[in-house]
Amino acid sequence: MKIFTRKSVFVPAILLGLIMGLLILPSGTQAVTVGPAKIEYKTDPGATISGKLFVVNEDQEARTFYAAFEKFTEVDGQKKFLPSEPAELSEWFKMQKSVSLKAGEQKEIPFTIEVPKNAPPGGHFAVIWWGTASPDAKEVAIVTRAGILVFLQVSGEVSEKGEVIEFSLLNGKFVFQLPEDFVVNFKNQGNTYLKPRGELMVKNIFGSTIAAFKVNSKERIIFPENSQILDVAKKFDKPPFAFGFYKAELTLQWGEKQNDILKSIWFLVFPWKTVLLVVIILAAILLLATKGVKKYNQWVLKKYSTNGDK
C-alpha cells in the first residue's frame, strides 16, 4: 500500500529551511511501495515486540532504499510531520536501515521494538520513511519516499479522557425527512491516542428505534489534545417516512477501560411536500364532497317540489 508519498529534497542544513515548504508535493510517479500502512501495538515498559514490514521497488531499475524516522501528530484531522523533533521510536526500533532491490522486487524486513523500562506511559507516534536518499548524502537529490505510520501505546499512568464537544444535526433541528447527516465532534483530553467507536440511534416519541448508525466505523485515531469529527455511517437508500419529534441518542466507547459517553438531541421532522400533497388531496375530497352534497340537496328539493305540484 502506498501512503504519504511525496517528493523531498536533501540538501545541506543551511538550505533545508528555505525549501521544505516548496517541495512537499505529491509525486507523479511512485518509485517505492511500503506496507503495512499502519503498525499499532499496545505494550508494557521493558517489553520486546517482533514484526515484519515490506518494501517494493516500483522503479524500472535496481534501487537502494533507506529508512528514516520522523515524529508526527494530527491537527484538525490532518497529519503534521515534525522533522525537527526527535522521534524516540527511532531508538526503540531495531531493523536494517537500508535494502537493495531489483526492479519490481519485494522484500520483507523483520524488526523488533525494544521498549525501555522507563518508557513514558501513553502514546508514541512516528512515521518510517523509505526513500532513495542516503542519510549521508550531502548533494541535492530529488527523491520519492513512502511511509509507514507507527502507533505505540505504553501502559502505565495513562489518561484516556475524552469528550464529545459537539453533537448536532448538520442542517439544524428542523428537517424535512429523517436525517442521516449528524455532526459528532470528539476531543481527546488524555495523554494517549484514542479510537472512539459507538452507535447513534434515532427513536420516536414512544421510544421505538427507527434507525441505527455506526459511529467511527473507519476507526479513525485521535491524538492527545486534538479533536476530530467522526464519520456516521449512512444507511438509507431512501429515508423512510417520518413526521413529528424524534430523539437521536449517541453512545461512544473508547480506551482499555471502555470509557463511555451518552448524549442525545431532539429534532422535528416536517415533510412539507408530503403534508402539502395530503392537504391538497383532502381539500379536493372536501370540495368534491361539498359539491356532491349540494347537488344531492338540490335534487331532493327538486324531486319533492315536483311531487308537490302533482
PyMOL commands that set and color helices and strands:
alter all, ss='L'
color gray80, all
select helices_A, chain A and resi 13-22+89-92+272-309
alter helices_A, ss='H'
color red, helices_A
select strands_A, chain A and resi 6-9+32-35+38-43+48-57+63-75+78-82+93-94+98-101+106-114+122-131+142-154+162-169+174-175+182-188+197-204+209-215+227-230+244-254+259-269
alter strands_A, ss='S'
color yellow, strands_A
deselect
rebuild
show_as cartoon
